[in-house]
């Protein structure tokens, strides 16, 4: 049995599907009730309360751990999840971390994630760590405004980073869960190209077959909008990367190809597969 947390999200959904299609028994975990692929068990749990994972972990041998906002919840002790997993007989944990752990290690969110990585390394379990950069699926923030007004707004319109397709993250996660060769691996995951927000909008417009106008937000406008969906310190960290990426954050990593044997997908592929969200 493999347990997938965050199973209804942009990474967890394709990972759950891929594992189920490969014939593995899968338990999908999410905070709320949700539809899952046929044959997949679903368990509702709140990762901010590690004890709530016990029913999901019963009989499991591997765990995909995606914490998202649960890492920063008041009073959260995410390392306890690793302890719960070990106590339940889990042997392998694949952790979705962040590129910023290496590129910006002193931000509050990076310090918390580094502590979780260290807890996993010291747990005695088999492990692999995935460190993606920006997600291509962050472009879904524009879906409503593109549908309604044919406009997309973002800060730093002409500053690019190599965003990663969540489908590639899911494929690497599946490989790490299933293949012993990836045990002890740390994978930095990026897309195959540096692409700006303006270029992303152009790719969405091309897939739509209709024009989309780009509107450049100020730093303060962007931070106000982001604060509505993420902790303030995470919003500030994100804006710092988007506005002034370091050489390390602009680097095109070979790790997707190293893990999977093929290059990562370009943003245009993600836009074409997800274009229904923008119509």
Secondary structure as GFF3:
##gff-version 3
##sequence-region A 1 279
A	DSSP	beta_strand	2	5	.	.	.	ID=ss1
A	DSSP	alpha_helix	12	21	.	.	.	ID=ss2
A	DSSP	beta_strand	26	30	.	.	.	ID=ss3
A	DSSP	beta_strand	41	44	.	.	.	ID=ss4
A	DSSP	three_ten_helix	50	53	.	.	.	ID=ss5
A	DSSP	alpha_helix	54	57	.	.	.	ID=ss6
A	DSSP	beta_strand	62	65	.	.	.	ID=ss7
A	DSSP	three_ten_helix	68	72	.	.	.	ID=ss8
A	DSSP	alpha_helix	79	87	.	.	.	ID=ss9
A	DSSP	beta_strand	92	96	.	.	.	ID=ss10
A	DSSP	alpha_helix	100	103	.	.	.	ID=ss11
A	DSSP	alpha_helix	108	121	.	.	.	ID=ss12
A	DSSP	beta_strand	126	132	.	.	.	ID=ss13
A	DSSP	three_ten_helix	136	142	.	.	.	ID=ss14
A	DSSP	alpha_helix	143	149	.	.	.	ID=ss15
A	DSSP	beta_strand	151	155	.	.	.	ID=ss16
A	DSSP	beta_strand	160	161	.	.	.	ID=ss17
A	DSSP	alpha_helix	166	178	.	.	.	ID=ss18
A	DSSP	three_ten_helix	180	182	.	.	.	ID=ss19
A	DSSP	beta_strand	186	189	.	.	.	ID=ss20
A	DSSP	beta_strand	195	196	.	.	.	ID=ss21
A	DSSP	alpha_helix	197	208	.	.	.	ID=ss22
A	DSSP	beta_strand	213	217	.	.	.	ID=ss23
A	DSSP	alpha_helix	219	226	.	.	.	ID=ss24
A	DSSP	alpha_helix	232	243	.	.	.	ID=ss25
A	DSSP	alpha_helix	247	250	.	.	.	ID=ss26
A	DSSP	alpha_helix	255	260	.	.	.	ID=ss27
A	DSSP	alpha_helix	267	273	.	.	.	ID=ss28
A	DSSP	three_ten_helix	275	278	.	.	.	ID=ss29
###
